[in-house]
Amino acid sequence: MSVLDQAQSNSDEGDAGSQARAHDASDAGPREATARDYYQLLKPRVMTLVVFTGIAGMLVAPGFLHPVLAVVGILCIAVSAGAAGAINMWYDRDIDAVMKRTVKRPIPSGRIVADEALALGIFLSIASVMVMGLATNWLAAGLLAGANLFYVVIYTMWLKRRTPQNIVIGGAAGAFPPMIGWAAVTGDVTWTPIAMFLIIFLWTPPHFWALALFHEGDYGAAKVPMLPNVAGARATKWQMLIYTLVLLPVSMVPMFMGVSSWYYGMTAGFLSLTFIAMAVLVLQAPDEDHSAAKTMFRFSLLYLTGIFAALMVDKLLATLFLPELT
């Protein structure tokens, strides 16, 4: 029996009690809320990767965007991601209160009022989209709005609590930033930013399922149908391996398209093969041993950072030594 099945066998009275306590804690009012609390409300760790991949989209794109406008565009991407995170915390405050890794977040801990977090999230969402449109162009602003709505409505409110494929479909929200950055510079979307979108889209499931493997109990207690809780650890590990295998050729697409050079291709190939090796180790590990999954989760962050850093370095090298091609 999975952890989710065990959690579902608990009495309705216990579930109702825990949910009531969660909402009471979240709605009780702020207790010495600080600037750090509001910063944490914006999910800064998630924001960091979003901003980094958005910058990569800007730098790889052909054309020129004034540095001041580029900085404004990057700030808009960051603020919009943070706003979506705040709304996510508002909506998920009940399950955050019963998960060990999220119970200390600002809303379930009672430091920030739930409605205040929602109002802040909505305001920042609208403001970031409007400023992006005025500073760059409305295609970039539309993509920014789409990413925000996809994360808040499609993933958080619709998929997360309904299907074990939540992170597969919902992961598209986190794949938008390179396209947004590209569109901010060029005013269009071509196959290159779509390839960058696909890299993040295919990276997301093995990244989050690695996390879900060693937090299975947390998701089970919150009744969030992550794949390990629904299909089991073994099926999840096979899915993780499949995604890393598909990710290998997709990560090479920028080189095949002539957008990047052999430098990027070698870096992407090495990182992707290592990611596959990590997935194999996770598959071979006993289901009760989460050490390989933790290692793969940490490497997955390095993987995405390395892929997009290689794209940017490759573009810089081409600009310095082959300016006629840029």
N, C-alpha and C positions, 0 to 999 in steps of 0.2 A: 504493500500500500504506500502510495506517495505521501509526502508531507501535506500536500494540498488535500488529499482524501482524508487524512487524519484530522486536519483542521476543520474540514467540513462536517466531521462527525461530532463536533462539540455541540453543546446545547444551544438553541436559539437564544435562550435567556443570557448566556454568557456572551454571545456575539453582540446582542443588543446593548448589554452593559458596557462592553469595551468601546463600541461605537459611540455611545452616549458620552462616555468619559472623554473620548477623543474630541468630539464636537464641543463639549463643555470647556475643555482646556483651550481649544483654538478660539473660542468666542468669549472667553472670560476677560480678555483685555490685556494690553501690553504690560509687562513688568520690566521696567527699566530698559526699554528698547534702545539700542545704540546704533550708530552708523554701521557697525560691523554686522548687526542683525539684518539691516536692510540690504547690505552687500551680499550676505549669505542667501537672502531671499531671491536674488537674481541668479543663483547657481553659477558662481564664478568659474568653477572648474570646467563645466560644460561650455561656458562662454569663451574660455581660452582657446579651445579647439575650433570653435565656430569662427572666431576672429582670425585665427591663424590660417584656416583654409580659405576664408574670404579674402585675406591679404594675398594669398597665393593666386587666387583667381584674378585679382587686379594686376599683379606683377607679370603674370604669364600672358595676359591679354595684349594684343597689338594695339598701338595707339598711345595717346597721352592723356592723362588726367592731372590737372593742377594739383600739386601736393596738398594744398589746403583742402581742396574738395575731396581728395582721396582720404585724408584724415577724417573729414566729416562723414564720408561714406562708411569708413571702418567703424567709427563710433556708432553710427546708425545700426550697423549689423550687430554690434555688441549690445546696444541698448534693447534692440528688438529681441535678441536671444534671451537677455535677462528678463524682459517683460513676459515672455512666454514661460520662462521658468517660474516667475512669481505667480502667474495664473495657474500653472501646474501645481504649485505648492498649495494654493488656495483650494483647488478642486480635490487634491489628494490628501488633504489634512487628516481625514479619518484613517486612511491606511498608513500614513506616515507615523501616526501616533502608536501603532502596534508593531512597527518594524524597528528592530534594534538600531539599524544603520541610519534611520531617518527621524527617530523619536526626538532628537535634540534640535531639529530644525526650528526656525523662529515661530512658526504658527502652532504646531502641536505642543511646543514647550510653553506657549502662552505669552511670548515676548512681543508678538505682533498680532493685532486683531485680523481675523480672516478677511473681513470686508475691506479693510484698509489695504491689504495685500492685493486684493482683486482690483480695487480702484487704481492703485499704483500701476499694476500690470496693464490695464486697459489704456491708461493715459500714456504710458511709455510706448506701448504698441503703436498707437495712433501717431504720436509725435515723431517716432523714429521713421515711420513710413513717409509722412509728409515732408520731413526734412530731407530724407533720401531723394525723394522726387524733385524737390526744389534744388538740391545741391548737385545732383548728377542727372538722372533721367527717370521717367516714369515706368520704364520697363524694369529697371533695377528696383524701384519702389514696389512695383506689383509683385515681383518675385519675393521681395522681403515680406510683404504682407501674406503671400501664399505660404511661405515657410512658417510664419508665425501661426496662421490659422490651421495649417496642417498639424503642427505639434499640439496646439491647444485643443482643437475640435476633433480631428481625425484620430490622433494617437491618444491623448490624455482622456478625453471624454467618451470616445466611442470604442477604440480597440483595446486599450490597456487592460480593462477588466472583463473583456468578452472573449478573447481568442489568444491562444499561445503564439499566433503569428503576429502579435501586436508589434513587436520590435522590428519584424521584417518589413511590414508595410509602413509603420510609423517612423521607421528609421529614415525614410525619405526626407523628413523635415530637416534632419541634421546634414543632409547632403546638398542642400540648396546654396550655402554660402559661396562656393567657388563660382557658381553661375551668377550669383548676385554681384560679386566682385568683378567678374568679366563684363557683365552687362553695364555696370557703372562706368566702365572705361569705354566700351565699344558701342553701347546702345543696342546690341543684339545678342543672340545666343547661337553658337555654332556647335559643331560636333566636339570640339575640344573641351568646353566647359561641361558638356553632357558626359564625356568620358570621365572627367573629374567627379561629377555627380555620381556616376556608377561605381567608382572606386570606393567612395564613402558609403554608398548604399549597400554594397556587398561586404564591406568591412564591418558594418554595424552588427549584424546578427552574431558572428563568432565573438566579437568584443563583448556584447552584453550577455550572451549565453554563458561565457566563461565566468562572468560575475554572478549570474544566476545559479550556477552550479555550486558555488560556495556560499551563497545566500539563499539556498533553497528553502530553508526553514522560515526565513523572514517572509519570503513571498507566499509561502504556504499559509502562515499565520494571518497575513493580510488578504488571503484569497485572491491574489493576482495570478492569473493562469500563465505563468512563464513556462516555457517548453519543458524544463527539467521536472517541474511539478506535475505536468499533464502527461507527457510522453515518456518520462523517465530519463535518467542520466545517460544511458547507453544510446538511445535514439538522438538525444541532444548532441552528444559527442560526434556521432556520424554526420549530423547536419552541419556542425561546425567545420568538420574536415571538408565536406562538399563545398561549402562557401569559400574556404581558403583556396581550394583547387581552382574554382571558377575565377577567383580574384587574381590569380597569377596572370593569365593572358589579358585580362581587362586592364591590369596595372601597366601593361606594356603598350597599350593603345597609343598614348601620346608619342612614343618613339616610332611606332608603325605609321602614324599619320604624318611624321616629319616635324611635329611641333617641338619635340625635344631630341636630344642626341643620344649617343651610346652611353654617355655618362649617366643620364637618368635611367636608361634601360638597364644598365648593370646594377645600379642601386636598387631599382624597383624589383629586379629579378632576385637579387640576394635577399631583400627583405621579405618578398613573397614566399620564397622557398623556405626561409626560416619560419615564417608564419605557418606554413604547411607542416613543417617538422614539429612545431609546438602543438598543433592540432593532433598529430599522430601520437605524441607523448600523452596528451590528455586522453585520447581514446584507449591507450594501453594501460593507463593508470586504473587501479581499483576505484569503484564508484565512491567508496567512502574516503578516499584520499584526494583532497582538493589542492594539494601543493602544485600539481601541474597546471590546473585551471587558474590558480592565482598567478603563476608565472606567465601564462599565456595572456591573461588580462593585462598585466603590466607591459608585456611586450607589444600588445595591440596598440597601446598609446604611443609607444616608440615607433611602431610601424607607420601609423598615419602621419605622425610628425615627420618621419624620415622621407616618406613618399612626397609630401608637398614641399618639404625643404629642398629635396632634390630637383623638383620642378623649378623652384625659384632660383636655385644656384645655376641650373642649366641655362635658364633664361639670362641670368647675369653674365655667365661666361660667353654666351652667344652675342650679347650686347657689346661686351668688351673686345672680343676678338673677331667677331663676324658681324659687325654692325650693319652691313648691307643686307643681311638676311632677317633683320628684326624690324 
